[in-house]
């Protein structure tokens, strides 16, 4: 079959969601027979659905070979859009359920590590007490990966750092916070009232390997006229780095807002040292073309409430 694609209006009237589901199952299973077992139907029914879908689209969607089947470029393009359509429909069903019972639902969140253990954690803690039946799925990744996850519809909202992500993505800045140097309360440096960054160059450091944060740490030393040291431990997980700092043997860096949220964590202390890394905007990342579920909107409102006082404080 060649490529004689029909007008989109005509296709929209004839295409069946069931056929898209069959196509997805065939590609996932790798063969017609396996897809038939997966969908509890016959192989002839599967073949007929694929044939009807190819006839409607006007292009071959699958290539058959000795190993089974694989999608053509046309098939992969249809699957990519079809997956988004299925997820939007599922989200619509969840929205209806949530509107009828605000205490239920499922929210898929993506977050940069520090925000995940700061504002996102605080929002989940608050909302899970108010709505104990809500399910939260949290994926940690760097901001570029979060943007791609939004576009793939695998998360509904993201919490990341940056400014420009593309015309289809919106960033609502919650706060712009600098990095601070953190040690355990029993560390000898914790007793000092004034410290120059040059005094800390040869200490045991731990900071993220994430390119943005690593660059900001390097920047802070260079702005102070110092050759940046190498960290002893590179770890994106903020919980790991703060535990290493709490042991008394390491220094780490953390966003100032995180330390404000950890005000009762007596085993950690912010050092009185100037760390001149340029602040980065931290905020909520969403797709401009996607209508948020009521649950996602509630989560965003909660995040704003948590971030508001943190953004206003100067010390």
ChimeraX attribute file (.defattr): number of C-alpha atoms within 10 A of each C-alpha:
attribute: neighborCount
match mode: 1-to-1
recipient: residues
	/A:1	9
	/A:2	7
	/A:3	12
	/A:4	12
	/A:5	15
	/A:6	14
	/A:7	10
	/A:8	10
	/A:9	8
	/A:10	11
	/A:11	15
	/A:12	12
	/A:13	9
	/A:14	13
	/A:15	16
	/A:16	14
	/A:17	12
	/A:18	11
	/A:19	18
	/A:20	20
	/A:21	16
	/A:22	22
	/A:23	27
	/A:24	21
	/A:25	19
	/A:26	26
	/A:27	20
	/A:28	15
	/A:29	18
	/A:30	17
	/A:31	18
	/A:32	24
	/A:33	18
	/A:34	18
	/A:35	22
	/A:36	20
	/A:37	12
	/A:38	14
	/A:39	15
	/A:40	9
	/A:41	12
	/A:42	14
	/A:43	17
	/A:44	12
	/A:45	13
	/A:46	20
	/A:47	17
	/A:48	12
	/A:49	19
	/A:50	21
	/A:51	16
	/A:52	15
	/A:53	23
	/A:54	21
	/A:55	17
	/A:56	19
	/A:57	24
	/A:58	18
	/A:59	19
	/A:60	21
	/A:61	25
	/A:62	21
	/A:63	12
	/A:64	13
	/A:65	9
	/A:66	5
	/A:67	8
	/A:68	16
	/A:69	18
	/A:70	19
	/A:71	21
	/A:72	15
	/A:73	14
	/A:74	17
	/A:75	20
	/A:76	17
	/A:77	12
	/A:78	17
	/A:79	19
	/A:80	12
	/A:81	11
	/A:82	17
	/A:83	17
	/A:84	15
	/A:85	15
	/A:86	15
	/A:87	14
	/A:88	15
	/A:89	12
	/A:90	12
	/A:91	19
	/A:92	15
	/A:93	12
	/A:94	19
	/A:95	21
	/A:96	15
	/A:97	14
	/A:98	18
	/A:99	15
	/A:100	10
	/A:101	10
	/A:102	15
	/A:103	16
	/A:104	18
	/A:105	22
	/A:106	17
	/A:107	21
	/A:108	16
	/A:109	23
	/A:110	30
	/A:111	27
	/A:112	24
	/A:113	22
	/A:114	23
	/A:115	23
	/A:116	25
	/A:117	17
	/A:118	20
	/A:119	25
	/A:120	25
	/A:121	14
	/A:122	18
	/A:123	21
	/A:124	20
	/A:125	11
	/A:126	15
	/A:127	17
	/A:128	15
	/A:129	10
	/A:130	11
	/A:131	14
	/A:132	10
	/A:133	13
	/A:134	18
	/A:135	14
	/A:136	14
	/A:137	10
	/A:138	17
	/A:139	17
	/A:140	21
	/A:141	20
	/A:142	18
	/A:143	22
	/A:144	13
	/A:145	16
	/A:146	25
	/A:147	26
	/A:148	13
	/A:149	19
	/A:150	20
	/A:151	17
	/A:152	15
	/A:153	19
	/A:154	17
	/A:155	21
	/A:156	22
	/A:157	25
	/A:158	31
	/A:159	31
	/A:160	30
	/A:161	25
	/A:162	15
	/A:163	14
	/A:164	9
	/A:165	14
	/A:166	9
	/A:167	8
	/A:168	12
	/A:169	16
	/A:170	18
	/A:171	21
	/A:172	16
	/A:173	19
	/A:174	20
	/A:175	20
	/A:176	17
	/A:177	20
	/A:178	18
	/A:179	24
	/A:180	22
	/A:181	21
	/A:182	26
	/A:183	28
	/A:184	25
	/A:185	20
	/A:186	17
	/A:187	19
	/A:188	11
	/A:189	20
	/A:190	19
	/A:191	12
	/A:192	11
	/A:193	9
	/A:194	12
	/A:195	14
	/A:196	12
	/A:197	18
	/A:198	14
	/A:199	9
	/A:200	15
	/A:201	15
	/A:202	11
	/A:203	14
	/A:204	16
	/A:205	23
	/A:206	23
	/A:207	24
	/A:208	23
	/A:209	15
	/A:210	16
	/A:211	9
	/A:212	14
	/A:213	19
	/A:214	14
	/A:215	13
	/A:216	19
	/A:217	20
	/A:218	16
	/A:219	19
	/A:220	20
	/A:221	19
	/A:222	14
	/A:223	13
	/A:224	16
	/A:225	11
	/A:226	14
	/A:227	14
	/A:228	16
	/A:229	15
	/A:230	15
	/A:231	19
	/A:232	13
	/A:233	17
	/A:234	16
	/A:235	15
	/A:236	20
	/A:237	17
	/A:238	23
	/A:239	13
	/A:240	15
	/A:241	24
	/A:242	22
	/A:243	16
	/A:244	19
	/A:245	27
	/A:246	23
	/A:247	16
	/A:248	18
	/A:249	15
	/A:250	22
	/A:251	27
	/A:252	25
	/A:253	23
	/A:254	21
	/A:255	20
	/A:256	20
	/A:257	24
	/A:258	20
	/A:259	18
	/A:260	15
	/A:261	16
	/A:262	13
	/A:263	11
	/A:264	9
	/A:265	12
	/A:266	11
	/A:267	16
	/A:268	23
	/A:269	23
	/A:270	20
	/A:271	21
	/A:272	18
	/A:273	18
	/A:274	15
	/A:275	21
	/A:276	18
	/A:277	21
	/A:278	15
	/A:279	13
	/A:280	20
	/A:281	18
	/A:282	21
	/A:283	26
	/A:284	20
	/A:285	25
	/A:286	23
	/A:287	20
	/A:288	12
	/A:289	9
	/A:290	14
	/A:291	14
	/A:292	18
	/A:293	20
	/A:294	17
	/A:295	21
	/A:296	19
	/A:297	13
	/A:298	14
	/A:299	20
	/A:300	21
	/A:301	13
	/A:302	18
	/A:303	22
	/A:304	20
	/A:305	14
	/A:306	19
	/A:307	22
	/A:308	12
	/A:309	11
	/A:310	21
	/A:311	14
	/A:312	9
	/A:313	9
	/A:314	6
	/A:315	6
